[in-house]
Structure formats: structure tokens, C-alpha cells
Amino acid sequence: MLKLFSQIFAPFFSSYIGKIGIPDSILLKTGKLDADEFEIMKTHTTLGRQAIEHAEKGIDQHIEFLSCAKEIAQSHQEKWDGSGYPQGLAGDAIPISARLMALADVYDALICRRVYKPSFPHTKAVGIILDGRGSHFDPDVVDAFAAIESEFRAIAERFIDSDQDILEKQKQLESAVGALERASG
């Protein structure tokens, strides 16, 4: 089971690793990012790949899922039509791992409440993804998603944050930001 997890699921966490290098003022901004902030945010893809490459150098053995993790970190913001970033890859030039993650990442971003937006209902998220077929997303990946979208909904409902969870996370975040401000002040 651990081998299955490491080969299939662990690399999907790599899409977030680069965000460690993004300032909290950008990550936690409640409004739309301006052009300069968005350029900084876009670096999370290459920062993530570089972090994984750095970790790899400290390991004396080959770990298979790290290859997939690097692909996801680097390319999960690419779009099927070539309008994504950081490299402007299009179609099959985008690694399949990143194409899968792109859809999962967008679904999660849509259905989850963020500091800058409320959560969208599952049906609206599905509609947005279906509308992105062939432009944002690989058509085959969208078709596969459409066939099992009810499973996405079930998983999301099982792990959704309650209002209390959100409040607790917000308090923890405010406490951490306050501690950082005091330490740097």
C-alpha cells in the first residue's frame, strides 16, 4: 500500500511545495493579485521543481515518485492550448501527471473557500471544468473526470472544512502572522 501511495498519490502534493517560497502577503491576499504579484505567484512552479531537485541531491538512491513530483510541480499550471505557465507547453507536450493535477487542482480551488472567494457548488465547478475542455484541460482528462465526477463530489463532501474548522485555521494563521511580525519588528 505504501508503494502505491508513493507512486500515485504522493507526487500530487508537489503542486503546493513551491508556494512555500511565495510571500504570505500574496498567498493570503483577499483581493485579486496585481500583475507584479501574479508574476511572483507564477514562480511557485519552478520553485517547487527546484525544491524537489534539491531534496533529490541529498538522497543516495533513486526514488521513482520524485520524477513524477517534479513534472507536477513544474507543469501543473500549463494549459492544453499553450496559454499556461511557466513554459507555455501545449497538448501532449504537457506531462500526463501535470494534466491530471491541473484538473484536480482547479476542482479543489473551485469547491473550496479561499481568502479571496467563496466556495462554488460542485455543479458549477463541473461546468467550469467541462467548459475548459480542449482549452485549459486535456479533452481526454475532462472526459474521464465527467465519467466519475460524482466520486469527486463524494470525496470532497467527506473532507470539507466546517465553518468551525475555517475559524480555527484563521485564528492559527493570524497567530502565526502576529508572531512573525513581532519577531521581525
DRENMI-803790 format. One record per residue (C-alpha): residue number from 1; residue in three letters; chain; x, z, y. Coordinates in nm, 3 decimals. Layout:
<timis>
    k    r  c        u        w        v
  NUM  ALA  A        X        Z        Y
...
</timis>
This chain:
<timis>
    k    r  c        u        w        v
    1  MET  A    0.000    0.000    0.000
    2  LEU  A    0.284    0.082    0.241
    3  LYS  A    0.438   -0.260    0.176
    4  LEU  A    0.104   -0.429    0.253
    5  PHE  A    0.071   -0.228    0.574
    6  SER  A    0.422   -0.308    0.689
    7  GLN  A    0.386   -0.680    0.617
    8  ILE  A    0.039   -0.736    0.760
    9  PHE  A   -0.066   -0.463    0.999
   10  ALA  A    0.247   -0.305    1.148
   11  PRO  A    0.356   -0.622    1.333
   12  PHE  A    0.026   -0.627    1.523
   13  PHE  A    0.131   -0.315    1.714
   14  SER  A    0.420   -0.516    1.858
   15  SER  A    0.196   -0.677    2.120
   16  TYR  A    0.196   -0.345    2.306
   17  ILE  A    0.562   -0.248    2.281
   18  GLY  A    0.670   -0.446    2.587
   19  LYS  A    0.418   -0.261    2.805
   20  ILE  A    0.650    0.039    2.789
   21  GLY  A    0.863   -0.149    3.043
   22  ILE  A    0.574   -0.212    3.283
   23  PRO  A    0.526    0.038    3.569
   24  ASP  A    0.221    0.265    3.536
   25  SER  A    0.114    0.155    3.884
   26  ILE  A    0.044   -0.185    3.730
   27  LEU  A   -0.082   -0.076    3.388
   28  LEU  A   -0.327    0.173    3.537
   29  LYS  A   -0.438   -0.025    3.840
   30  THR  A   -0.816   -0.014    3.875
   31  GLY  A   -0.843   -0.345    4.058
   32  LYS  A   -0.722   -0.696    3.995
   33  LEU  A   -0.345   -0.743    3.982
   34  ASP  A   -0.196   -0.939    4.270
   35  ALA  A    0.034   -1.235    4.199
   36  ASP  A    0.355   -1.028    4.205
   37  GLU  A    0.205   -0.757    3.980
   38  PHE  A    0.084   -1.021    3.735
   39  GLU  A    0.433   -1.174    3.717
   40  ILE  A    0.569   -0.830    3.629
   41  MET  A    0.292   -0.777    3.370
   42  LYS  A    0.378   -1.109    3.208
   43  THR  A    0.727   -0.980    3.127
   44  HIS  A    0.579   -0.746    2.863
   45  THR  A    0.605   -1.029    2.610
   46  THR  A    0.979   -1.080    2.644
   47  LEU  A    1.041   -0.707    2.691
   48  GLY  A    0.862   -0.646    2.361
   49  ARG  A    1.066   -0.905    2.174
   50  GLN  A    1.388   -0.769    2.325
   51  ALA  A    1.297   -0.412    2.224
   52  ILE  A    1.238   -0.521    1.864
   53  GLU  A    1.563   -0.722    1.860
   54  HIS  A    1.750   -0.416    1.991
   55  ALA  A    1.598   -0.198    1.718
   56  GLU  A    1.692   -0.458    1.457
   57  LYS  A    2.058   -0.440    1.556
   58  GLY  A    2.065   -0.071    1.464
   59  ILE  A    1.935   -0.133    1.112
   60  ASP  A    2.170   -0.233    0.833
   61  GLN  A    1.901   -0.402    0.623
   62  HIS  A    1.655   -0.686    0.668
   63  ILE  A    1.302   -0.564    0.741
   64  GLU  A    1.065   -0.853    0.690
   65  PHE  A    0.783   -0.748    0.920
   66  LEU  A    1.016   -0.737    1.222
   67  SER  A    1.033   -1.118    1.223
   68  CYS  A    0.655   -1.130    1.249
   69  ALA  A    0.657   -0.849    1.504
   70  LYS  A    0.895   -1.045    1.728
   71  GLU  A    0.672   -1.352    1.708
   72  ILE  A    0.368   -1.149    1.808
   73  ALA  A    0.543   -0.962    2.089
   74  GLN  A    0.681   -1.286    2.236
   75  SER  A    0.388   -1.523    2.184
   76  HIS  A    0.056   -1.334    2.177
   77  GLN  A   -0.021   -1.444    2.536
   78  GLU  A    0.028   -1.814    2.460
   79  LYS  A   -0.288   -2.028    2.465
   80  TRP  A   -0.384   -2.313    2.236
   81  ASP  A   -0.394   -2.558    2.528
   82  GLY  A   -0.046   -2.461    2.652
   83  SER  A   -0.161   -2.269    2.961
   84  GLY  A   -0.037   -1.929    2.838
   85  TYR  A    0.293   -1.749    2.880
   86  PRO  A    0.587   -1.686    2.857
   87  GLN  A    0.688   -2.028    2.718
   88  GLY  A    0.377   -2.240    2.766
   89  LEU  A    0.360   -2.315    2.393
   90  ALA  A    0.061   -2.512    2.269
   91  GLY  A   -0.118   -2.568    1.939
   92  ASP  A    0.080   -2.528    1.620
   93  ALA  A    0.397   -2.450    1.818
   94  ILE  A    0.250   -2.101    1.863
   95  PRO  A    0.331   -1.890    1.555
   96  ILE  A    0.019   -1.822    1.346
   97  SER  A    0.084   -1.446    1.372
   98  ALA  A    0.061   -1.472    1.751
   99  ARG  A   -0.252   -1.690    1.734
  100  LEU  A   -0.424   -1.426    1.522
  101  MET  A   -0.310   -1.147    1.752
  102  ALA  A   -0.423   -1.335    2.063
  103  LEU  A   -0.782   -1.335    1.940
  104  ALA  A   -0.771   -0.974    1.819
  105  ASP  A   -0.612   -0.861    2.146
  106  VAL  A   -0.875   -1.036    2.359
  107  TYR  A   -1.159   -0.899    2.145
  108  ASP  A   -1.022   -0.547    2.185
  109  ALA  A   -0.973   -0.590    2.561
  110  LEU  A   -1.330   -0.714    2.598
  111  ILE  A   -1.511   -0.448    2.395
  112  CYS  A   -1.307   -0.153    2.519
  113  ARG  A   -1.346    0.015    2.853
  114  ARG  A   -1.039   -0.026    3.072
  115  VAL  A   -0.944    0.134    3.402
  116  TYR  A   -1.028   -0.197    3.570
  117  LYS  A   -1.352   -0.288    3.385
  118  PRO  A   -1.637   -0.155    3.172
  119  SER  A   -1.666   -0.243    2.804
  120  PHE  A   -1.855   -0.558    2.712
  121  PRO  A   -2.109   -0.566    2.431
  122  HIS  A   -1.997   -0.723    2.103
  123  THR  A   -2.223   -1.025    2.150
  124  LYS  A   -2.072   -1.103    2.491
  125  ALA  A   -1.719   -1.067    2.351
  126  VAL  A   -1.803   -1.303    2.065
  127  GLY  A   -1.947   -1.554    2.314
  128  ILE  A   -1.634   -1.544    2.529
  129  ILE  A   -1.413   -1.599    2.224
  130  LEU  A   -1.631   -1.886    2.098
  131  ASP  A   -1.613   -2.043    2.445
  132  GLY  A   -1.232   -2.023    2.425
  133  ARG  A   -1.220   -2.227    2.103
  134  GLY  A   -0.970   -2.510    2.149
  135  SER  A   -0.852   -2.394    2.492
  136  HIS  A   -0.747   -2.029    2.471
  137  PHE  A   -0.764   -1.995    2.093
  138  ASP  A   -0.675   -2.192    1.781
  139  PRO  A   -1.005   -2.350    1.666
  140  ASP  A   -0.941   -2.250    1.303
  141  VAL  A   -0.880   -1.888    1.402
  142  VAL  A   -1.202   -1.886    1.606
  143  ASP  A   -1.395   -2.034    1.314
  144  ALA  A   -1.257   -1.765    1.083
  145  PHE  A   -1.349   -1.498    1.339
  146  ALA  A   -1.702   -1.635    1.372
  147  ALA  A   -1.746   -1.611    0.995
  148  ILE  A   -1.656   -1.239    0.994
  149  GLU  A   -1.746   -1.123    1.347
  150  SER  A   -1.985   -0.864    1.204
  151  GLU  A   -1.686   -0.698    1.035
  152  PHE  A   -1.508   -0.683    1.373
  153  ARG  A   -1.818   -0.513    1.514
  154  ALA  A   -1.831   -0.258    1.230
  155  ILE  A   -1.464   -0.167    1.272
  156  ALA  A   -1.499   -0.139    1.649
  157  GLU  A   -1.805    0.085    1.618
  158  ARG  A   -1.625    0.311    1.372
  159  PHE  A   -1.331    0.367    1.610
  160  ILE  A   -1.496    0.354    1.952
  161  ASP  A   -1.394    0.623    2.201
  162  SER  A   -1.671    0.855    2.310
  163  ASP  A   -1.716    0.947    2.676
  164  GLN  A   -1.552    1.282    2.592
  165  ASP  A   -1.252    1.102    2.437
  166  ILE  A   -1.216    0.894    2.753
  167  LEU  A   -1.231    1.202    2.975
  168  GLU  A   -0.969    1.382    2.766
  169  LYS  A   -0.737    1.080    2.778
  170  GLN  A   -0.788    1.052    3.153
  171  LYS  A   -0.700    1.421    3.201
  172  GLN  A   -0.388    1.383    2.985
  173  LEU  A   -0.285    1.077    3.182
  174  GLU  A   -0.342    1.245    3.517
  175  SER  A   -0.141    1.545    3.399
  176  ALA  A    0.147    1.324    3.285
  177  VAL  A    0.147    1.126    3.611
  178  GLY  A    0.143    1.451    3.808
  179  ALA  A    0.438    1.585    3.610
  180  LEU  A    0.632    1.265    3.670
  181  GLU  A    0.557    1.277    4.042
  182  ARG  A    0.670    1.640    4.062
  183  ALA  A    0.988    1.562    3.867
  184  SER  A    1.078    1.269    4.089
  185  GLY  A    0.975    1.440    4.414
</timis>
